[in-house]
């Protein structure tokens, strides 16, 4: 099965009905990631078929939890994951992709240009130093930090209704130290086509 067929099958499994141009944009992003990765080591995964499952489809697995027209922040976005794939399939949302690594922010800028993605801004900054013009509706992290560290690092960017979403393999015992009187925490299993390891979405809201 070629990459396009694998992608189309994966999107169908996730319940995503792509609009015209979105398949091409996702494949262009994947091709650019594979190309840049040979020189810049953006991800430890080298095989493009595994990139499709473990990066692209994994990122898209949370699409249904992103509110329509949300203003979203992707913290420690790295190669633009999950922000760029989600921005492609959710064109009504607006994204800010934050990373402190210049090599990775340059890749993200190139990917946005190549894939003609208009609803994304890239910011080179540490999360602690970042001061947004307005609070976010959604703040997402993927393999970024412990849940407690993630929540504490984005407190200055939140409003009362902000939803924090951490994509993880699961919660460690020392990650449940958040004050449950202040936060509502939910854990949901994610089923990602082609990914055998457990994947979970942890959502955190202020009480």
C-alpha positions as CSV (number, residue, x, y, z in Angstrom):
1,X,0.0,0.0,0.0
2,X,1.5,3.4,-1.0
3,X,1.7,6.3,1.4
4,X,-1.4,8.0,0.0
5,X,-3.5,4.9,0.4
6,X,-2.1,4.4,4.0
7,X,-2.9,8.0,4.8
8,X,-6.5,7.8,3.4
9,X,-7.1,4.6,5.3
10,X,-5.7,6.1,8.5
11,X,-7.9,9.2,8.2
12,X,-10.9,7.1,7.6
13,X,-10.1,5.1,10.8
14,X,-9.9,8.3,12.7
15,X,-13.2,9.5,11.4
16,X,-11.6,12.4,9.3
17,X,-13.2,13.2,6.0
18,X,-10.5,15.3,4.3
19,X,-11.4,18.4,2.3
20,X,-9.9,19.0,-1.2
21,X,-6.2,19.6,-0.9
22,X,-5.7,18.3,2.6
23,X,-4.4,14.9,1.5
24,X,-1.8,16.6,-0.7
25,X,-0.8,19.0,2.1
26,X,-0.3,16.2,4.6
27,X,1.8,14.2,2.2
28,X,3.8,17.3,1.4
29,X,4.5,17.8,5.1
30,X,5.5,14.2,5.5
31,X,7.9,14.3,2.5
32,X,9.5,17.5,3.8
33,X,9.9,16.0,7.3
34,X,11.6,12.9,5.8
35,X,13.9,15.1,3.7
36,X,14.9,17.5,6.5
37,X,15.3,14.7,9.0
38,X,18.3,13.3,7.0
39,X,20.3,16.4,7.7
40,X,18.7,18.0,10.8
41,X,17.7,15.0,13.0
42,X,14.2,16.4,13.8
43,X,12.9,13.0,14.9
44,X,14.4,9.6,15.8
45,X,12.0,7.9,13.4
46,X,13.6,7.5,10.0
47,X,11.2,5.3,8.1
48,X,8.5,7.4,6.3
49,X,5.9,4.7,6.8
50,X,6.5,4.8,10.6
51,X,6.5,8.6,10.4
52,X,3.0,8.4,8.9
53,X,1.7,6.4,11.7
54,X,3.7,7.6,14.7
55,X,3.8,11.3,13.9
56,X,1.1,12.2,11.4
57,X,-1.8,9.9,12.4
58,X,-0.8,10.1,16.0
59,X,-1.1,13.9,15.9
60,X,-4.4,13.7,14.2
61,X,-5.9,11.3,16.7
62,X,-7.1,14.1,18.9
63,X,-8.8,16.2,16.2
64,X,-12.3,15.6,17.6
65,X,-11.4,17.1,21.0
66,X,-10.3,20.4,19.4
67,X,-13.2,22.9,19.6
68,X,-14.2,24.4,16.3
69,X,-12.6,27.8,15.7
70,X,-10.3,27.3,18.7
71,X,-7.3,29.5,19.3
72,X,-4.7,26.8,20.1
73,X,-1.1,26.7,21.3
74,X,1.2,23.7,20.6
75,X,3.9,23.8,23.3
76,X,7.3,22.3,22.4
77,X,6.0,21.7,18.9
78,X,9.4,20.4,17.6
79,X,8.8,19.5,13.9
80,X,5.2,21.0,14.1
81,X,3.6,18.0,15.8
82,X,0.7,17.9,16.5
83,X,0.0,21.5,15.4
84,X,0.7,21.4,11.7
85,X,-1.4,18.2,10.8
86,X,-4.2,19.5,13.0
87,X,-4.1,22.9,11.4
88,X,-4.4,21.3,8.0
89,X,-7.5,19.2,8.7
90,X,-9.1,21.9,11.0
91,X,-8.8,25.0,8.8
92,X,-11.2,27.0,11.0
93,X,-8.9,26.8,14.0
94,X,-5.9,29.1,14.6
95,X,-2.6,27.8,15.9
96,X,0.5,29.1,17.5
97,X,3.5,26.6,17.4
98,X,6.1,27.3,20.1
99,X,9.6,25.9,20.3
100,X,12.9,27.3,21.5
101,X,15.0,25.4,18.9
102,X,15.8,27.6,15.9
103,X,16.4,24.6,13.6
104,X,12.9,23.3,14.4
105,X,11.2,26.6,14.0
106,X,12.9,27.1,10.7
107,X,11.6,23.7,9.5
108,X,8.1,24.6,10.7
109,X,8.2,27.9,8.7
110,X,9.3,26.0,5.6
111,X,6.6,23.3,6.1
112,X,3.9,26.0,6.4
113,X,5.1,27.6,3.1
114,X,5.4,24.3,1.2
115,X,2.0,23.1,2.4
116,X,0.3,26.5,2.0
117,X,-1.0,26.5,5.6
118,X,-2.4,29.9,6.5
119,X,-3.8,29.4,10.0
120,X,-0.5,28.9,11.9
121,X,2.0,31.2,13.5
122,X,5.5,29.9,14.6
123,X,7.2,31.4,17.6
124,X,10.8,30.8,18.7
125,X,10.7,31.0,22.5
126,X,10.8,29.1,25.8
127,X,7.3,28.7,27.2
128,X,8.4,30.5,30.4
129,X,9.3,33.6,28.3
130,X,6.4,33.7,26.0
131,X,3.7,36.4,26.5
132,X,0.7,35.9,24.2
133,X,-1.5,38.8,23.1
134,X,-4.6,36.9,24.2
135,X,-5.2,33.7,26.2
136,X,-5.7,30.4,24.4
137,X,-8.8,28.2,24.2
138,X,-6.6,25.0,23.9
139,X,-3.0,24.3,24.9
140,X,-1.6,21.0,23.6
141,X,1.6,19.2,24.4
142,X,2.9,15.9,22.8
143,X,5.7,14.1,24.6
144,X,6.7,17.5,26.1
145,X,7.0,17.2,29.9
146,X,5.3,15.7,32.9
147,X,1.7,16.6,33.3
148,X,2.4,18.8,36.4
149,X,5.3,20.6,34.7
150,X,3.2,21.2,31.6
151,X,0.3,22.7,33.5
152,X,2.5,24.9,35.7
153,X,4.5,26.1,32.7
154,X,1.4,27.5,30.8
155,X,-0.5,29.0,33.7
156,X,0.3,32.5,32.5
157,X,-1.3,31.8,29.1
158,X,-4.6,30.5,30.3
159,X,-8.1,31.8,30.8
160,X,-10.7,30.0,33.1
161,X,-12.1,28.1,30.1
162,X,-8.8,26.9,28.7
163,X,-8.5,23.2,28.1
164,X,-5.0,21.7,28.4
165,X,-4.3,18.5,26.4
166,X,-1.3,16.3,27.0
167,X,-0.7,13.4,24.6
168,X,1.1,10.7,26.4
169,X,1.6,6.9,26.8
170,X,-0.1,7.2,30.2
171,X,0.2,8.9,33.6
172,X,3.1,8.1,35.9
173,X,2.4,8.0,39.6
174,X,4.3,11.2,40.2
175,X,2.3,13.0,37.5
176,X,-0.9,13.0,39.5
177,X,0.3,15.6,42.0
178,X,-2.0,18.3,40.7
179,X,-4.4,19.8,43.1
180,X,-7.7,18.0,42.3
181,X,-9.7,20.7,44.0
182,X,-8.5,23.1,41.4
183,X,-8.4,20.9,38.3
184,X,-10.6,18.4,36.5
185,X,-8.5,15.7,34.9
186,X,-9.7,13.1,32.4
187,X,-7.8,10.3,30.7
188,X,-8.9,8.9,27.3
189,X,-7.5,6.1,25.3
190,X,-6.5,6.9,21.7
191,X,-6.6,4.4,18.9
192,X,-4.0,5.3,16.3
193,X,-3.8,3.3,13.1
194,X,-0.4,1.6,12.8
195,X,0.7,2.4,16.4
196,X,0.8,-0.5,18.7
197,X,2.0,1.3,21.9
198,X,-0.7,2.7,24.3
199,X,-1.6,6.3,23.6
200,X,-3.7,8.5,25.8
201,X,-5.1,12.0,25.8
202,X,-5.0,13.7,29.2
203,X,-7.3,16.7,29.4
204,X,-7.0,19.2,32.3
205,X,-9.5,22.0,33.0
206,X,-9.7,24.4,35.9
207,X,-12.6,23.7,38.3
